[in-house]
């Protein structure tokens, strides 16, 4: 599953001092696990009766939002029992029979989400059948089987049915053993309007039409967990292709299916690559990608029938390169799950990282492989930095985190730790062991656990077998405890100028001290000099000493930035690195910028040292390096807002990025990489945000042309230019921006134009923008966008954004379903730290979420308090830097 994309609209709106809004978390930590065993796997359901095969037939009533169904389950009774227990929610069972005989009693408890059946006499060991009829609900939010209203492309209202079951919502559509270790085969039947298209995990086996209704039966699925069952039905149309015996389909609301052409081509390339990488060919006869409009956000890896929010799958002429990157990278993520997740499933939600980190890591590699000009792996540094900022908190949690019951599992999907830290850790181990050895280990893992479940131990054992090294012990440092180390590097030189360095480590924290001093086995990549291949080395103990080139050479112990740790060099080595900065490989420059900026934020380095590095970029062009710099400068500029030093710092920041902006100009060039084009837009919009009059004038002129000629600004450039116009908007500009938003041709434009509208600086205009975000101008399928829009107001109007958010919480959260508590508990404090006094914020958050989310609230509030303290510290440091004669002026002339 994936819930946010790195090039999503939130990057624009949530921009400074806030976190990318996405999702989830949990507490505690676990020790290294044993290999998977069904009998010892965690879960609430008893294991003496297990399902082998389900035949589920449903008849949905879309008007009434109800459904009726029948179910026939083949069971394996493993020890004689009179009691059978499984999951159900909002369902009423009737005519329950065991081997054809009526049972003694049936009790369904919605609070526990369990149904308990008592038999008249103990069932013998062996296979039996359980049959029943039931009635249930169609949901309006994406949990279980849900109805999704939408505006049809040609006008008029439509509604379709789709499903979202991960983690624990299959039970909302049909009673079942809804825990990941209970794999079974599924045969689904549905009766729906005859003209509707129907899609499930497997191809249609038969379709019988009677009057206005058709009964469709799908082929039996392979053995899989219940959360991967999928069903979508509605007035949908498909484009398709067949390659290597697999039929690929992209489905969308009728009239939009051609927007899936790029996704269809991508899927064929990605599947062929994964067949090779994983060493086991994709085992199903077809792979459908389904574009669901509306409240369903992100994408879900249902086996053979992946669902996507339509904005992450379909492209139109309004789409940008960012949209194309989203489509490819999310497809690559969900398709990696067809192996890591679907063919091999974690045994329990503790190990959700086995699904998510793997899919993210594999997707990043695949995206880089097939789109080298995107420099995707270099750009993943931003996601690693996001993970490190979350993991630099005392309240952080381990990648493997114990989930005590499956109802908490929704909170285990933490984008910064479960996805991004896990991805980085896998990347670090891949670099340490070598790509081929690591791939071998992955192949062994998938082969050994196919059609079954796994724990982390199964993975590390397979990788140990492939590498001949005991990986489990080293890896456990990274997956079973929170945080990461700061590696200190102290060099000494001999008379001939040869350098040896002594290494030490401690936990890196943005604030406070490590309560339980931690130690990691750290895979280092050591590069002395500006070129040459790095050497792999394992740091195991403090004081470990290594030879590291010559003292006049630059040094990196995290070459290419593939390690999930920070480095601090002794002053002389740091000076050597700063001097050589312009000649370092770009990824070594980036990690140096990252680490120095993190040390500044943690109060362990002086701001001028970081700014000296940033100034040394000159007009060298690289998207991620400049993205790092503009994020840091933007954080300081945001901190300075409303203080006397603001204008001086804004002027300094403009001067620092101007040479690169000037070199890029305003017009895209044909041979430019997407990265350089994106860099141009980042620099333009920052210049505009920081008050550069030339940029503001240029943006306004371009907008004036755009009003009458919609081709005057390319789709890729629209967000940057509109953001500059919006921040500086007059009432007349605002009217024009609003008119533009109302005329959006599709949801891609709608998101872009309305997001820009939220950036207005003028308070009165911002109030109008807020009213628009809540109005019915936003069509039903874009309901989830309202939350992004309201948060978008925060950049220029933090108090207003908070007021609208807190007063309309229920409306804004309606389409975010089970993730709403996490958004409120953990993300809202990180966003609204400067909107409302912190104690008041904390009290409010606590009053809105269940008491067991205290760890999530603690994480959110730690970030809020850190952001607040950082604002004070950065303002002071920047003011003092600018008041020091010579320093700032010297940098500006670079
Ligand atoms: Zn996923």
Boltz pocket constraint, residues with backbone or C-beta under 6 A from the ligand:
constraints:
  - pocket:
      binder: B
      contacts: [[A, 1], [A, 2], [A, 299], [A, 301], [A, 333], [A, 334], [A, 337], [A, 355], [A, 356], [A, 359]]
      max_distance: 6.0
